[in-house]
Amino acid sequence: MILTPWVLGLTLGSVVSLLLLFRAAIPAAVILVRGEDGHSRRQLVLEKQEMLGSTILSLAGMYYLASPFFLSASAFDLGRQIPGAMCALGTFNANAFGFPLLMMRMCGIFLIMAWLALYALDKEDVNTPNREKRRVLLVFLAAWMTGDTLVQSLFFQNLDPSGATSCCAVVFDPTGGPGASPAGFLARFPGMRLFSAAGVLYAATGAWGLMRRKRRMILVYGLISPFFFFFGVAAMISCISPYIYALPHHHCPFCILTGKEGILGIPLALLLYGGTVSGWKAGLMELFSGTGNPGGPAGKKIKKYAVVSVFANAAYVLGGVMIVALYRIFGQLI
C-alpha cells in the first residue's frame, strides 16, 4: 500500500517540507548555540541563510495547513482496501499509529501558525524583536515535524490489507464506559446546550473585542482557539453529526466529508478549521506585538485574522445549531 499515489504524494510533500524546515532551522540553531556576534561576517551569513530559509518556509507552510485534508483523503482511498474500514476513521484505526498521527499533525499546525505569527511581526519591525523566540520555536518545530513525518511513515508502512479494522460505528459506540470505549464516551459529550452556550460565548468574546477594540479580549479569544477547535470536533461527534446522518448512533466526523449526506460536512469542517487557526494567529500576534500601534501594519493584520476567525467560528456554531433545530422542527433537513 505504500506505493499508492496518495501515500507517495504525502510522503514526498512531508519530506520536501521537512527539508525546507531544516533549511531555516539549522542556521537558527547555530545562532542560538553560538550567540549573536554583532556584525561579524559569519553572523551576517547565518542571518541571511536563516531569513532566506524562513521566507521559503512561510510558503511551504501552506502545505502543512492543507495536509490534514490531504491525509483524510488518503485515508478514505486506502480504506477501500482494508476490511472493515467504512471511512477514513477505519483506516486511522487500522494500526497503532493512525490516531497519534492525527494528533501530532493538528498540534503541528498550531505550532506552525505560532511561528508564522512571530515571523509576520518581525517582518514589520526592523528590530525583529521576536527573533530569539522565533528561532527557539523553529528548532522545536523542526524536531516536532520530524517526529510527525516518522509517525506518518510508520502509519503507512503498517497498513495491512489482509487485516481487519473497526468501522466508525464500533469506534463511537456510545453504550460502552469511558474506560472500554473512550470515543464512545466522547459521542455523548458535549451536549447541544453546552455547545451552543460555549460557542456563542466564544464568538461573542471575539466580536466584543473587535467592536470595542479591547486588545486583551482579542488576546484571550485567540489563545483559547486550539481548545475551541477540539471542543468543536467533540461537538461534531456528539451532537451535530447524528442529525446530519439522521441516525442517532452515527457519530463519525469523517463520513460527513464524503458528500453522501449533502455538502454540509465540508463547509462546517472548513469553518471550524479556518476560524480556530486564524484566531490562534491573531491571538499570538497580539501577545507578542507589545504596545504597537493598532493602526499600524501589524495591528491591521491582527484585526484581519480576528475578523475572519470570529465570522468563521460564529458561522460554525450557527450552522450546527440550525442543523439540529431544523431537524427537530421539520423532521428532516430542508
C-alpha positions in Angstrom: 0.0 0.0 0.0 3.0 2.3 0.4 3.2 2.6 -3.4 -0.3 4.1 -3.9 -0.4 7.7 -5.3 -1.8 9.2 -2.1 1.0 7.6 0.1 3.7 8.7 -2.3 2.4 12.2 -2.6 2.0 12.7 1.1 5.4 11.2 1.8 7.0 13.4 -0.8 5.2 16.5 0.5 6.3 15.8 4.1 9.9 15.1 3.1 10.2 18.3 1.0 8.6 20.4 3.6 10.8 19.0 6.3 13.9 19.8 4.2 12.7 23.3 3.8 12.1 23.5 7.5 15.6 22.3 8.3 16.9 24.8 5.7 15.7 27.6 8.1 16.2 25.7 11.4 19.9 24.8 11.1 21.2 28.5 10.8 18.8 29.4 13.6 20.1 26.7 15.8 23.7 27.7 15.1 23.0 31.3 16.1 21.2 30.1 19.3 24.2 28.0 20.3 27.0 30.5 19.3 25.0 33.6 20.4 24.7 36.7 18.3 28.1 38.0 17.3 27.3 41.6 16.4 28.0 42.4 12.7 30.6 39.7 12.1 30.8 38.2 8.6 29.7 34.8 9.9 26.8 36.2 11.8 25.6 38.1 8.7 25.9 34.9 6.6 23.9 32.9 9.1 21.2 35.5 9.3 20.9 35.7 5.6 20.6 31.9 5.4 18.0 32.0 8.2 15.9 34.7 6.5 16.0 33.0 3.1 15.0 29.7 4.6 12.2 31.4 6.7 10.8 33.1 3.6 10.7 29.8 1.7 9.3 28.1 4.8 6.5 30.6 5.1 5.4 29.5 1.6 5.9 25.8 2.4 3.7 26.3 5.4 0.7 26.2 3.1 1.3 22.5 2.5 1.2 21.8 6.2 -2.0 23.8 6.6 -3.7 21.8 3.9 -2.2 18.5 4.9 -5.0 17.4 7.3 -7.4 17.3 4.4 -4.9 15.5 2.2 -4.3 13.0 5.0 -8.1 12.4 5.3 -8.5 12.0 1.6 -5.7 9.4 1.6 -7.3 7.5 4.5 -10.6 7.4 2.5 -8.9 6.0 -0.5 -6.8 3.4 1.4 -9.9 2.3 3.4 -11.2 0.7 0.3 -8.5 -2.0 0.6 -8.9 -2.6 4.3 -11.7 -4.9 5.5 -14.0 -3.1 8.0 -12.9 0.4 7.1 -16.1 2.1 6.0 -14.5 5.5 6.0 -11.2 7.3 6.9 -11.7 6.6 10.6 -11.4 2.9 10.0 -8.1 3.4 8.2 -6.7 5.5 11.1 -7.9 2.8 13.4 -6.1 0.0 11.4 -2.9 0.3 13.4 -1.4 2.0 16.5 0.0 5.0 14.6 -3.2 6.4 13.0 -4.6 8.5 15.8 -1.2 9.6 17.2 -0.5 10.9 13.7 -3.8 12.9 13.6 -3.0 14.5 17.0 0.6 15.2 16.1 -0.4 16.8 12.8 -3.0 19.1 14.3 -0.7 20.1 17.1 2.0 20.8 14.5 -0.4 23.0 12.6 -0.9 25.3 15.6 2.9 25.3 16.2 3.4 26.3 12.6 0.9 29.1 12.9 2.7 30.3 16.1 5.9 30.6 14.1 4.2 32.3 11.2 2.7 34.8 13.7 6.2 35.7 15.1 7.6 35.8 11.5 4.9 38.2 10.4 5.6 40.5 13.3 9.3 40.5 12.7 8.8 41.4 9.1 7.0 44.6 10.1 9.7 45.7 12.6 13.3 46.4 11.5 14.5 45.5 15.1 13.0 41.9 14.8 12.2 41.8 18.5 10.9 38.3 18.4 13.9 36.7 16.6 15.1 34.7 19.5 11.6 33.3 20.3 11.2 32.6 16.6 14.5 30.7 16.5 13.7 28.6 19.5 10.3 27.7 18.2 11.7 27.0 14.7 14.2 24.4 16.2 11.4 22.8 18.3 9.1 22.8 15.2 11.8 21.0 13.2 12.1 18.3 15.8 8.3 18.0 16.1 7.7 17.7 12.4 10.5 15.2 12.1 8.6 13.0 14.6 5.4 13.7 12.6 7.0 12.5 9.4 8.3 9.3 11.0 4.9 8.5 12.6 3.3 9.1 9.2 5.7 6.7 7.6 5.1 4.1 10.3 1.3 4.5 9.8 1.5 3.9 6.0 4.0 1.0 6.4 1.9 -0.8 8.9 -1.4 -0.7 7.0 -2.2 -4.3 6.3 -4.9 -5.1 3.6 -5.2 -8.6 4.9 -6.1 -7.5 8.4 -9.4 -6.1 9.7 -10.3 -2.9 11.4 -13.2 -1.4 13.2 -15.6 0.9 11.5 -16.8 4.3 12.9 -20.0 2.7 14.3 -17.8 0.5 16.6 -15.3 3.2 17.5 -18.1 5.6 18.5 -20.3 3.1 20.2 -22.0 5.2 22.9 -23.0 2.2 25.1 -19.6 1.5 26.5 -18.0 3.2 29.5 -15.2 5.7 29.3 -12.6 3.0 30.0 -13.8 0.5 27.5 -14.8 3.0 24.8 -13.2 6.4 25.1 -14.5 7.5 21.7 -17.9 6.2 22.6 -17.9 8.3 25.8 -16.9 11.3 23.6 -20.0 10.6 21.5 -22.1 11.6 24.5 -20.3 14.9 25.3 -20.7 17.8 25.0 -24.4 18.2 24.7 -26.1 20.6 22.3 -26.9 23.1 25.1 -23.3 23.2 26.3 -22.0 23.5 22.7 -24.4 26.4 21.9 -23.7 28.3 25.1 -19.9 27.9 24.8 -19.9 28.6 21.1 -21.9 31.8 21.4 -19.8 33.0 24.4 -16.6 32.3 22.5 -17.7 34.1 19.3 -19.1 37.0 21.4 -15.8 37.4 23.2 -14.0 37.9 19.9 -16.8 40.1 18.4 -16.8 42.3 21.5 -13.1 42.7 21.5 -13.2 43.8 17.9 -16.0 46.3 18.3 -14.7 47.8 21.4 -11.1 47.5 20.4 -10.3 45.5 23.5 -6.9 44.0 22.9 -7.0 41.8 25.9 -10.2 40.2 24.8 -8.8 39.5 21.4 -5.8 38.1 23.1 -7.9 35.7 25.3 -10.1 34.8 22.3 -7.1 33.9 20.2 -5.2 31.9 22.8 -8.1 29.6 23.5 -8.7 28.9 19.8 -6.9 25.5 19.9 -9.2 24.4 22.8 -12.3 25.5 20.9 -11.1 23.5 17.9 -11.0 20.3 19.8 -14.3 21.3 21.6 -15.9 21.9 18.2 -14.7 18.5 16.9 -16.2 16.9 20.0 -19.5 18.7 19.4 -19.5 17.5 15.8 -19.1 13.9 17.1 -21.6 14.1 19.9 -24.5 16.3 18.8 -24.2 17.5 15.2 -23.3 14.5 13.1 -26.3 12.3 14.2 -28.7 15.0 12.8 -26.8 15.2 9.5 -27.0 11.5 9.1 -30.5 11.2 10.6 -29.2 8.2 12.5 -29.0 8.5 16.3 -25.9 6.3 16.7 -23.8 7.6 13.8 -21.3 10.0 15.2 -18.4 9.8 12.7 -16.8 13.2 11.9 -15.3 11.8 8.7 -18.3 10.4 6.9 -19.8 13.9 6.5 -16.8 14.7 4.3 -17.8 12.2 1.6 -20.6 14.2 0.1 -23.1 11.4 0.6 -25.0 13.4 3.2 -25.1 16.6 1.1 -22.5 19.3 1.3 -22.9 20.2 5.0 -19.8 18.5 6.3 -17.1 20.1 4.2 -18.2 23.7 4.9 -18.5 23.0 8.6 -15.0 21.5 8.7 -13.5 24.4 6.8 -15.3 26.9 9.1 -14.1 25.3 12.3 -10.5 24.7 11.0 -10.1 28.2 9.4 -11.7 30.0 12.3 -9.6 28.5 15.0 -6.4 28.7 13.1 -6.9 32.3 12.2 -7.9 33.1 15.8 -4.8 31.4 17.1 -2.6 33.5 14.8 -4.4 36.7 15.8 -4.0 36.0 19.5 -0.3 35.2 19.2 0.4 38.3 17.1 -1.5 40.3 19.8 0.5 38.7 22.5 3.9 39.4 21.0 3.2 42.8 19.4 3.7 44.6 22.6 2.3 48.2 22.7 2.5 48.6 18.9 0.2 50.9 17.0 -3.2 49.2 16.5 -3.5 51.1 13.2 -0.1 50.0 12.0 0.6 47.1 9.7 0.8 44.5 12.5 -2.4 45.9 14.1 -4.3 45.7 10.8 -3.2 42.1 10.3 -4.3 41.2 13.8 -7.7 42.7 13.1 -8.0 40.9 9.7 -7.3 37.5 11.2 -9.6 38.2 14.2 -12.4 39.2 11.9 -12.0 36.1 9.8 -11.9 33.9 12.9 -15.0 35.4 14.5 -17.1 35.1 11.4 -16.0 31.6 10.7 -16.5 30.3 14.3 -19.8 32.1 14.6 -20.9 30.5 11.3 -19.8 27.1 12.6 -21.8 27.4 15.8 -24.8 28.8 13.9 -24.6 26.1 11.3 -24.5 23.4 14.0 -27.5 24.8 15.9 -29.6 25.3 12.8 -28.9 21.7 11.6 -30.3 20.4 14.9 -33.1 22.9 15.1 -34.3 22.2 11.5 -34.4 18.5 12.1 -36.2 18.8 15.4 -38.8 21.1 13.9 -39.4 19.6 10.4 -38.1 16.0 11.0 -35.5 16.5 8.2 -33.0 19.0 6.9 -34.6 21.3 4.3 
